[in-house]
C-alpha cells in the first residue's frame, strides 16, 4: 500500500512538472498589424517545430534566433526585434529590412482566464531568464 501511494505521488509530481513547462517562443506568437501604407499590412507569428514562423502576404518565413527578442530572416537579410512592455509582455515587432524599419503592433488576444494565466506564466518565465 505504501509503495502504491508513493508511486501515485511521484506520478502526480511528474505530471505537474510536465504541464508547467511552456515554450518561451509562445510569447511572440500572435497577429501583428502594421501602419497603413506599409509593405506589410499584417503578419501572423506562430511556433512551429520549436521555431518561430512568420506568415505575411509575401509568404512564410522561419526566424533564426540571434539573441534575446532578436531574430533573423535570411531570405530578406532582415532583423526582427520584438519589443516588450515594462511588464515584459511582447507588444510590438520591428522588422529592419532593405533600409526600412517596419513596426507592427501585436493585437490583444481575447481576454479569457486561459490567456491571463498564460500571460502570467510568460512574465514569470521572462523574470527567470533575466536572473
N, C-alpha and C positions, 0 to 999 in steps of 0.2 A: 504494500500500500504506500509506503514511504517513497519507494522508487517511482511509482506511478505519479505521485504528487510532484516529485522533483522533476520528472520529465515534462509534466504539464507546465510547471513554472518556467523551465528552460525554453520550451517551445513558445510560450506566450512572450517571453523576453525577446526571442529571435524574431518573431513576427512583428513586434513593436519596433525593433531597430530597423528592419527592412522597410516598414511603412514610413518611418520617419525620414529616411533618406530621400532627398529630392534632387533632381538635376538642376544645378545652378544656372544652366542655359535657359531654363524656362522663364526666368525673369525678363529676358529680352523678347520673348515671343509676344506677338500681338500685331495689330494693324497700325501703321504709321501713315499719317496724312501730311502731304507737302503743300506748300503755298500754291495759290492759283498761278498758272503760267509756268510752273516748274516742269522740267522734262519728265519728272516722275510725279504722277498725281497721288499715288498711294503705293505702299508696299506691305506685304504680309511676311512676318518673320516667324518661322517655325523651327522646332527642334526635330531633326531627322537623323537617326542613327548617331546620336550624341554629337551632332554638328548642327550649326545654325544654317538654315536655308532661307534666302530672301527671294520672294516672288513678286515681280513687277510686270507691267505691261510689256517690258522689253525681254522678259524671260525669267528663269530661275537660276540662282547662283548660290554656291556654297561659300560660307565665310570661313576664312582661316584665322584662328585666334592668334593675335600678336602680343597682347598684354591685357591688363585689366580694362574691360569695356572697349577694347580696341581690336578690330578685325580687319581683314584684307580681302578684296575681291580681285583675283589675279586677272580675270578677263578684261577688266576695265582699269587696271592699275589704280584701284581706288581704296582709300582707307575709310572704314566705317567706325565711327566713335559714338557709343551710346552715352547719353547724358542722364544724370540722376538728380533727384531732389535732395534736399538736406537729410531727409529720412532714408536715403539710399535706395529709393524706388526709381526704376527706369522710367523716364518721362519723355525722352526725345532721342532722335538719331541724327547724326551729322555724317553726310557722305561727301568726301573730298575726292573729286574725280575731274581730270582734264581741266584743272584750273578753276573749277566751280565748287562751291560748297552748297549742298542741298540739305536743308534741315526739315525733318519731319517730326510731327508731334504724335505721341502714342495716344490712341483712342482709349478712353477709360472703358474698362470691362464692366459688364453689368454687375451691379452691386448685389452679390449673394453671399451668404455666410461662407461658402467654399472659397470664393475669391479673396475674401478678407483674411481667411486663415492662411491661404497660400501666400498672400502679400506679407503677412506677419512672418511666415517661415522664411521668405526671401530676405526680409530685413534681418532676421536672426542669422541667416547664412552669411550675408554681407558683413555683419559685425564680426563674425568668427574669422572670415577671410582677412579682414583688416588687422586683427590681433594676431 
